[in-house]
């Protein structure tokens, strides 16, 4: 990666790029926090109001955060039950971004912060574990309570702050890294996450 950036730096410097305009970007990386480490993806678009200040909107998606889910009691009849928990997060964010171009406009460090809403969907699935068949009674399907799947969805305030570094490859195309802190303010609790991602952006 370092060799590729070095070989294209001179060419990128020679390209024209307006001081203001739009930008689009995409991020892929990992989430570290109170649950499990998982993969996230995000995409967004923004407007560069000045050469350094811009406003971005972004949608972020993480499939399984591994957060604990509280759904009450489980009543089991006569078979062991496996409990499977999943936590999916979708966040819609608005952020102010300050860019500080250096090295003749080839490198763009930036800081960003803002907030929005986050939809956290927590799912619990109960699955009967198999038992060795010793007689006809064991063939019957055991019943459990509650049902095989429970979904709890909450929409909460999300706050974020972070920054990163973009390296310009060609015209407005750049790649880089991005690190961010995201806090989801639930009605009864709050969840903290660290986002470490790679980023592709295009300014126009």
ABEGO torsion letter per residue (X at the ends): XAAAAAAAAAAAAABBBBABEBBBBBBBBBBBBABBBBBBBBBBBBBBABAABBBBBBBBBBABAGBBBBAEBBBBBABBBBBBBBBBBBBBBBBBBBBBBBGGGABBBBBBBEBEBBBBBBBBBBBBBBBBBABAAAABBBBBOBBABBBBBBBBBBBBBEBBBBBBABEABBBBBBBBBBBBBBAABBBBBBBBBBBBBBBX
